[in-house]
Amino acid sequence: MIDIRPIKIVAAMGLAWTMLTAASAPASTGEQIADLLDANKPIEAFALAQEKAGEGDPEAQFALGWFYDSGQHITADKARAAAYYRKCADQGLSQCQWRLGVMYDIGEGVEADPKAAFDWIAKAAVQKNAERAIEPRGHVRNRSWHAGRLCQGDGGL
């Protein structure tokens, strides 16, 4: 007679895994936007970012800031980028605080303001984004944002 207990155990483990992964939290807005960009769907990514940013989602505001900042898939507009970075920076997203601080430091999209630059970069540093706080001027533009996945770690900026 064949012992089917090992088969039952494997089947139960498979069922448990399926239930666990099905119950996982949905992808964040940032992950959804990054997935669309990875799938070469920038129009859909921009539309999702606009929709969610209008609802106050800081990851979407960061994404719109990136679109306008980088000029990828859209005409660059540094002032609009700074405005979106300000919205998500005010909500505590360190990537936005850091980038806004850099923009104030070099007068990009906003009037140069060393005090505001220091304040925003310091806020980012407090949130364990310290490596950004000490990065020298001129070495701040790594445009591999969606390759590094939006809002994971340092946001890819």
Helices and strands as residue ranges (DSSP letters): H 5-22, H 29-38, H 42-54, H 58-70, H 78-90, H 94-106, H 114-126, H 130-133
